[in-house]
Amino acid sequence: MTSTPENQPSTWASLPIAEQADAIAAATLAVDGVAALHGGMFGEVGTYLPGRRVDGVRVDETGVDVHVSVTEGAPLRKTARAVKQAVADGMGSTAVTVTVEDVVPT
């Protein structure tokens, strides 16, 4: 594992699943145009952790799925690409899929 000068892991992929899910959620919510994470039509998208769950983020051996609600007026494709890039920057070579589930008023 390579490290940054601060001796932190260079990717989130080496972290425990809980920390990965939290980092992915934070990076996603920091993207302009993202209103919220979205758990899917039936709440099926999430990372289940002891005592809690991270809605809208699914991390497994095949990659990362991120489901979001986008703010009305935000460019959908550009926002989805920005989310994908933000998550990919943290996860390294892990596959990242982004789904826009909803558009919400500002």
Backbone as CSV, one residue per row, in Angstrom:
resi,resn,N_x,N_y,N_z,CA_x,CA_y,CA_z,C_x,C_y,C_z
1,MET,0.841,-1.175,0.000,0.000,0.000,0.000,0.888,1.240,0.000
2,THR,0.605,2.169,-0.909,1.347,3.415,-0.920,0.697,4.400,0.032
3,SER,1.498,5.350,0.497,0.974,6.314,1.451,1.303,7.726,1.015
4,THR,0.506,8.654,1.467,0.773,10.063,1.250,1.792,10.508,2.280
5,PRO,2.336,11.709,2.139,3.322,12.167,3.123,2.791,12.168,4.546
6,GLU,1.504,12.340,4.738,0.929,12.340,6.083,0.734,10.917,6.602
7,ASN,1.222,9.924,5.856,1.131,8.523,6.239,-0.310,8.022,6.243
8,GLN,-1.160,8.588,5.402,-2.533,8.141,5.243,-2.616,7.252,4.006
9,PRO,-3.527,6.293,3.968,-3.675,5.461,2.774,-3.980,6.332,1.558
10,SER,-3.440,5.960,0.398,-3.635,6.761,-0.805,-5.017,6.543,-1.411
11,THR,-5.669,5.449,-1.068,-7.043,5.229,-1.532,-7.889,4.740,-0.372
12,TRP,-9.189,4.975,-0.531,-10.119,4.511,0.495,-10.310,3.002,0.425
13,ALA,-9.954,2.388,-0.693,-10.186,0.953,-0.886,-9.483,0.110,0.177
14,SER,-8.438,0.641,0.777,-7.709,-0.111,1.799,-8.313,0.061,3.189
15,LEU,-9.311,0.922,3.308,-9.952,1.171,4.604,-11.030,0.130,4.888
16,PRO,-11.453,0.009,6.145,-12.604,-0.847,6.453,-13.854,-0.334,5.724
17,ILE,-14.796,-1.219,5.459,-16.006,-0.880,4.693,-16.731,0.333,5.285
18,ALA,-16.847,0.421,6.588,-17.557,1.555,7.209,-16.893,2.872,6.838
19,GLU,-15.576,2.912,6.897,-14.852,4.138,6.564,-14.929,4.428,5.069
20,GLN,-14.914,3.375,4.244,-15.081,3.574,2.803,-16.432,4.219,2.510
21,ALA,-17.494,3.655,3.069,-18.849,4.156,2.825,-18.995,5.599,3.294
22,ASP,-18.446,5.914,4.451,-18.521,7.282,4.962,-17.739,8.253,4.077
23,ALA,-16.560,7.848,3.613,-15.745,8.700,2.749,-16.437,8.925,1.403
24,ILE,-17.029,7.872,0.860,-17.752,7.979,-0.418,-18.947,8.912,-0.259
25,ALA,-19.687,8.764,0.833,-20.845,9.621,1.085,-20.412,11.079,1.194
26,ALA,-19.356,11.355,1.941,-18.884,12.728,2.119,-18.421,13.336,0.791
27,ALA,-17.670,12.566,0.005,-17.194,13.064,-1.284,-18.355,13.332,-2.235
28,THR,-19.352,12.466,-2.202,-20.529,12.627,-3.062,-21.305,13.874,-2.688
29,LEU,-21.559,14.054,-1.414,-22.341,15.201,-0.959,-21.616,16.528,-1.169
30,ALA,-20.299,16.481,-1.350,-19.518,17.700,-1.594,-19.588,18.161,-3.049
31,VAL,-20.129,17.333,-3.936,-20.212,17.681,-5.357,-21.349,18.673,-5.577
32,ASP,-21.045,19.761,-6.302,-22.081,20.741,-6.640,-23.205,20.070,-7.407
33,GLY,-24.425,20.355,-7.018,-25.593,19.797,-7.687,-26.173,18.579,-7.007
34,VAL,-25.431,17.953,-6.110,-25.955,16.795,-5.383,-26.754,17.301,-4.191
35,ALA,-28.033,16.947,-4.161,-28.905,17.360,-3.056,-28.817,16.387,-1.887
36,ALA,-28.719,15.090,-2.204,-28.710,14.065,-1.154,-28.339,12.721,-1.750
37,LEU,-27.974,11.807,-0.883,-27.852,10.408,-1.283,-29.256,9.830,-1.330
38,HIS,-29.479,8.826,-2.165,-30.819,8.265,-2.350,-30.739,6.759,-2.169
39,GLY,-31.589,6.233,-1.319,-31.568,4.805,-1.010,-32.225,3.897,-2.032
40,GLY,-32.705,4.454,-3.141,-33.380,3.642,-4.157,-34.876,3.626,-3.923
41,MET,-35.602,3.161,-4.903,-37.060,3.174,-4.849,-37.616,2.444,-3.629
42,PHE,-36.985,1.354,-3.264,-37.457,0.563,-2.139,-36.443,0.511,-0.995
43,GLY,-35.503,1.442,-0.994,-34.484,1.477,0.052,-33.441,0.390,-0.082
44,GLU,-33.297,-0.126,-1.297,-32.405,-1.262,-1.503,-30.928,-0.893,-1.643
45,VAL,-30.632,0.399,-1.802,-29.237,0.802,-2.001,-28.687,1.352,-0.696
46,GLY,-27.745,0.648,-0.147,-27.124,1.103,1.089,-26.024,0.154,1.514
47,THR,-25.177,0.655,2.376,-24.147,-0.171,2.989,-24.578,-0.390,4.433
48,TYR,-24.826,-1.638,4.773,-25.299,-1.997,6.103,-24.106,-2.195,7.028
49,LEU,-24.131,-1.476,8.120,-23.056,-1.523,9.099,-23.658,-1.816,10.471
50,PRO,-22.844,-2.213,11.427,-23.379,-2.475,12.760,-24.059,-1.222,13.336
51,GLY,-25.349,-1.299,13.570,-26.082,-0.211,14.181,-26.485,0.930,13.271
52,ARG,-26.128,0.872,12.004,-26.498,1.955,11.089,-26.353,1.501,9.642
53,ARG,-26.728,2.405,8.768,-26.619,2.116,7.347,-26.296,3.415,6.626
54,VAL,-25.537,3.341,5.562,-25.233,4.503,4.736,-26.098,4.383,3.485
55,ASP,-27.203,5.132,3.463,-28.119,5.108,2.318,-27.451,5.681,1.082
56,GLY,-27.752,5.076,-0.064,-27.272,5.596,-1.337,-25.878,5.169,-1.725
57,VAL,-25.211,4.429,-0.867,-23.849,3.953,-1.158,-23.818,2.452,-0.938
58,ARG,-23.455,1.717,-1.983,-23.298,0.272,-1.844,-21.858,-0.062,-2.229
59,VAL,-21.147,-0.679,-1.303,-19.760,-1.084,-1.529,-19.711,-2.600,-1.421
60,ASP,-19.234,-3.253,-2.479,-19.057,-4.705,-2.415,-17.865,-5.095,-3.279
61,GLU,-17.665,-6.394,-3.440,-16.477,-6.878,-4.155,-16.474,-6.523,-5.641
62,THR,-17.619,-6.149,-6.196,-17.681,-5.794,-7.618,-17.449,-4.314,-7.870
63,GLY,-17.528,-3.499,-6.820,-17.309,-2.075,-6.990,-18.189,-1.242,-6.083
64,VAL,-18.428,-0.013,-6.507,-19.196,0.944,-5.725,-20.375,1.438,-6.549
65,ASP,-21.556,1.440,-5.951,-22.748,2.051,-6.544,-23.111,3.245,-5.685
66,VAL,-23.334,4.391,-6.350,-23.747,5.598,-5.647,-25.041,6.077,-6.288
67,HIS,-26.075,6.278,-5.472,-27.363,6.757,-5.958,-27.636,8.107,-5.321
68,VAL,-27.981,9.087,-6.158,-28.127,10.456,-5.672,-29.428,11.098,-6.127
69,SER,-29.825,12.124,-5.390,-30.837,13.077,-5.820,-30.067,14.333,-6.209
70,VAL,-30.445,14.920,-7.335,-29.758,16.089,-7.867,-30.670,17.298,-7.730
71,THR,-30.079,18.442,-7.465,-30.820,19.690,-7.337,-31.371,20.111,-8.697
72,GLU,-32.623,20.546,-8.704,-33.256,21.029,-9.928,-32.388,22.123,-10.558
73,GLY,-32.191,22.012,-11.863,-31.379,22.982,-12.581,-29.925,22.572,-12.729
74,ALA,-29.473,21.636,-11.939,-28.097,21.150,-12.068,-28.013,20.252,-13.300
75,PRO,-26.940,20.350,-14.069,-26.795,19.477,-15.235,-26.600,18.021,-14.786
76,LEU,-27.522,17.161,-15.179,-27.516,15.778,-14.673,-26.252,15.016,-15.035
77,ARG,-25.911,14.990,-16.304,-24.736,14.199,-16.719,-23.444,14.754,-16.131
78,LYS,-23.318,16.064,-16.118,-22.114,16.679,-15.558,-22.005,16.381,-14.061
79,THR,-23.118,16.457,-13.359,-23.119,16.165,-11.927,-22.783,14.697,-11.674
80,ALA,-23.376,13.804,-12.452,-23.078,12.368,-12.303,-21.607,12.083,-12.586
81,ARG,-21.051,12.712,-13.621,-19.622,12.525,-13.923,-18.753,13.042,-12.784
82,ALA,-19.132,14.186,-12.207,-18.359,14.754,-11.103,-18.395,13.832,-9.877
83,VAL,-19.551,13.226,-9.605,-19.655,12.263,-8.503,-18.756,11.065,-8.790
84,LYS,-18.846,10.538,-10.001,-18.036,9.375,-10.368,-16.549,9.680,-10.207
85,GLN,-16.128,10.857,-10.640,-14.719,11.228,-10.536,-14.295,11.394,-9.077
86,ALA,-15.140,12.029,-8.272,-14.814,12.234,-6.859,-14.648,10.899,-6.133
87,VAL,-15.536,9.962,-6.426,-15.458,8.652,-5.782,-14.282,7.857,-6.345
88,ALA,-14.091,7.897,-7.658,-12.980,7.168,-8.280,-11.628,7.681,-7.770
89,ASP,-11.518,8.980,-7.542,-10.269,9.542,-7.005,-9.924,8.923,-5.656
90,GLY,-10.932,8.649,-4.854,-10.692,8.065,-3.542,-10.562,6.560,-3.550
91,MET,-11.235,5.897,-4.500,-11.269,4.431,-4.507,-10.238,3.798,-5.428
92,GLY,-9.503,4.582,-6.163,-8.481,4.017,-7.043,-9.100,3.299,-8.222
93,SER,-8.708,2.058,-8.441,-9.137,1.308,-9.630,-10.482,0.604,-9.463
94,THR,-11.149,0.800,-8.340,-12.447,0.174,-8.101,-13.490,0.742,-9.060
95,ALA,-14.333,-0.119,-9.633,-15.401,0.324,-10.537,-16.426,1.155,-9.768
96,VAL,-16.857,2.269,-10.375,-17.832,3.167,-9.753,-18.994,3.377,-10.712
97,THR,-20.214,3.160,-10.218,-21.432,3.406,-10.987,-22.255,4.447,-10.240
98,VAL,-22.733,5.462,-10.981,-23.543,6.520,-10.384,-24.920,6.497,-11.037
99,THR,-25.957,6.553,-10.211,-27.332,6.599,-10.689,-28.012,7.831,-10.120
100,VAL,-28.610,8.631,-11.007,-29.416,9.764,-10.563,-30.836,9.235,-10.387
101,GLU,-31.298,9.223,-9.143,-32.604,8.664,-8.801,-33.719,9.695,-8.837
102,ASP,-33.377,10.966,-8.555,-34.422,11.965,-8.405,-33.841,13.340,-8.655
103,VAL,-34.723,14.292,-8.998,-34.390,15.693,-9.105,-35.286,16.410,-8.107
104,VAL,-34.664,17.200,-7.226,-35.427,17.861,-6.162,-35.368,19.368,-6.328
105,PRO,-36.454,20.059,-5.940,-36.460,21.519,-6.034,-35.388,22.144,-5.131
106,THR,-34.936,23.308,-5.538,-33.900,23.989,-4.752,-34.457,24.656,-3.533
